[in-house]
Amino acid sequence: MAASDVQYLQIGKIPYAYIEAGDGPLLLLGHSTFSGKEMFASQIEALSPYFRCVAVDWPGHGQTGFDPSGWRVDDVVAAVPKLVEGLGAETAFMAGVSQGAAVFSRVALKHPERIDALINMCAGMTAPPQNQMAPMRALADTLSVEKDPEIRRRAVEDYVPEWHTPNFPERRPDAAAAEIDLVLAHDPKACRLIPEVPGNYDSIVDRLGEISPPTLIVWGLDDPRPKLGSEIAAAIPGAELKEIPEAGHHVNLDAPDETSATILEFLQRQTPGNAALQR
């Protein structure tokens, strides 16, 4: 089922943009830093026959507004329960890539009553190391001030491989081009602010044992931190781990079919009464 046109929910002063498809239990999808809601196109196609899939743009990304003075991860975490309510639900399954899962992991700690299950795709539980933050901030600087479209595109083309297995552009050229377009579409005024959200994450490593919703960790083994997924899974009570070879940080784009199948199988066990899954 194709996703809907862009819709909006006003959360405080910020209009949050989202797309949705499907019926059934709510599955909220959160993207990574500098990406956007459209990165979940393959998951929406695979999962919308069984779930109401809603993919949202985080502040400063895509078509969602932002505070020009900046925002922090806690601001986004506080917005998630309001998003769930605004979508007419009391709870949701929450699946995120990188920043999306970092946000949802903190929702699981602060608002566990709102989350039915957590799916973490390649999100660490601390701020990224300096060797990852430096190029992210450099990209942000370029996108915030550079007017030449060729220079802007080249900067994104040089950065995007950081997210992927080495052969991603050759295997999925259309997806690679679409991802570059997503990054280039962000408001230049927001670009300098965007990296400061992950750059100022508080560590929740010592609190992983408090995460109570059922949890699935999906980890690309070509992620810059290939062992981190297993470490996070070991720290969360009852968490399941799926490691995917030949997939990087954006595991759902490098291995869309395997990622979607893994999520579907996990959610099927969390929703035994979902009639659509029994057909």
N, C-alpha and C positions, 0 to 999 in steps of 0.2 A: 504494500500500500504506500503510495507516495505521501510525503510529508505535506502538511498544510502550508499555506502562505504564512508569512511572518505575522505573529500576533504579539501583543504587549500586555504586561502586568505592571502596574505602578506599585512599587515598593518604596515607601517614603518618598523621596524626591527623585528616585531613579526609575525610569521606564526600562523594564527588563524585556528583551526581545526573545521570542521562542518560536520553534516550529513543533508540530506534533502530528502523529499518525497513530491509528489503531484504537482499540477499545480494551477494556479490562483493567487489571491493577495498574496503578501509575508507576512508570519507570522513568525517573528523572536522570538525564544525561548531562554531565558537566565536562567541558573541554579543557584543554591544557592552555598554558600561558602563550599568548600570541596566536592561538588558533581560533576556532569558532564552532558554533552549533552544527554547522554543516559537516564537520569532520565525522559525524556519526551516521552519515547516509547509509552505509552498508548495514550497520546495526539496526537502524530504524526499519530498513527493508526486511531484515530477517526476523525481527522481534515484534513488529507491529501487528502481525496476525494474532498475537497472544497477549500483548500488553499495550497500554496507552503510553506510547513513547513520546516524551517531551524533552527536547534538547534546547538548552538555554544559552544565551550569550552572557558571559560574565561582564561586570562593569568595564567600560572602556574598550570592549571588544565588539566588533560587528555593529549591530544596530542598538545595543544597549547603551544607555546614558552613563555618565560618570560624574563624580565630584571633582572639579578642576583643582582642588587642593590635595587630592589623593585619597586613597582608601587602603584598608588593610584586610587581611584574611578574615578577621573577626567580623568586619562589616558584611562580608559575603556570607559567612556562616549564619549571622543573625537574619539575613534575608531569606535563607532557604526554607525555614518553616512557613514563612509568609508566602513564599512561592507555592508551596504545597497547598496551603489554605486557599490561595487565590485560584488554584487549579481545581478547586472543589473537592479536595481529598483531605483526609486526616493524616495519612501516612503514605510513604512512597518507598519503592526500591530505588536505590541511588547507585549509579555507576559512573565513574569518572576516570579520565585520563590525566595523569600528572596533577596540575592544579585542581582539576575537578575532583579527583579522589582525595587530595589533601584537604579540600573544603569539606567533602562529605565525611571524611574520617573525623574531623573536628565536630561535625554535626552529630555523629554517633556518640561522641563524648558529652556534648552539651545538651543535645535534644534527642536522646535515644528513643523516646516515645514516638518520634516522627519517622523513624527509618525502619523499614521491614527487613532489609538486608543491604549490605555494603559490598560493592565491587570496586576494587582498587586496581587500576591499570597503570603500573609504573610510577606511582607517587611515593616519594620519600616522605619521611616524617619530620624532617628538619629543613632549614633553608638550604638551597643548593650550594655546593662548594664554590669558592671564588673562581675556579677555573671554568665553571659553567656560567656564573653570573656575569663575568667580564664580557664575553661575547654577546650575551643577551642585552646588556646595557649598551654596548656599542651599536647593536642593531637598533635599539630604541632611539638612540641619539640620531642615527642616520634617518630613520623614518619620521622623526619629529621635526627635522629642519630641512632635509633635502627636498628640492622641488623637481629635479630632473627624474622623470619616470624610469629611464634606463638605469640610472645609478641606484634608485630605490629597488628596482627589481633585481639587479645584480647582487645587492646586499642581502636580500631575502634568499635568493638562489644559493648564495654562499653559506647561509646560516642553516637553512632547512635540513641539509643532510645530517646535522647533529641529532635530529629526531629519529633517524631511520637506520634500518639495515643498509649496507652499502649499495645494494642493487635495486633499491626501491624505485628510483626514477625510471629505470629500464623496464622493470616488471609492471609498474603501474603508472605510466606516463600521464594519464588523464588525472589520476588522483594527486600526483605530484604537482601538476600545473594548478589544479584547483586549490591545493593547500597554499601555494604561493600567492594566489589571488586573494585568499582569505586574509593572509597577513597584510597584504598591501591595502586592503579595504578599511583597516582601522583608522579612526580619526587621528591625524597626526598630533593633535593636542593631547591625546590620551597616551600616545606611544611611550613618551618618556616616563610616564607614571606606571605603566603596566608591569615592568619587571620588579618594581619595589614591593609588590604583593608577595611573591615567593621569596624575594630577597630579605624580607623581614618576618618570615614564618617563625613562630615560637616552636621549639621542639616539643613533640608529644611522644617521643620515644619511651619515656618512663611511664606513660599512661596507656600504652597499647593493651596491657592486660585488662584495662577497664572497658574496652570496646565489647559490647554485649550482643549487637545484632549478628546474625549469621554473616560471615565474611568470606569472600573469594578474592584472592590475589592472582591477577593475570600479569605475567611478567615476560617481556621480551628478552631473550638471552643476549641480544646485541645492544641492550641498554648499557649506557656507560657504567652502571653499577649492577652487573649481572647477578651478584649474590644477594643483593638487598631484598629482593622479593621473598626469598626463602627466610631471611632473618625476620622480616615483618610478619610473615605467616606464622612463624614459630612463636612470636610474642603475643599474638592475638588468640584468645581461647577458642579452640575448635575451628580456626580458619583453615580454608582449603587453598591449595596452591596449584596453579597451572603455569608451567614455564613453556614458552613457545620459542623454538629455535628459529633463526633467520628472521627475527623481528626485533625492532629497536624500541626506543622510548614511546613512540606512537604505535604501539603494538596493534591497535585496532585498525590502523591503515596498512601496516606492513603485512598483517595476516588477518584480513577481515573475516574470512569464512571461519577459520579456526577460533578466532576470538568470539564471534557471534554464537557459534555452536557451543562453546564453553559456557558462555553466559546463559544461554537458553537452558542447557542441561542443569546448571546450578539453580536457576530460578524455577524450573519445573519442580524441583524437590522442595522449594520454599512455598509453592502454591499448589498443593495437591488437589484443591477444589477448582482449579482453573479449567473449565470445560473445554476451552479452545485447545489446550495442550493435550487433551485426551483423545482428540479426533485423529 
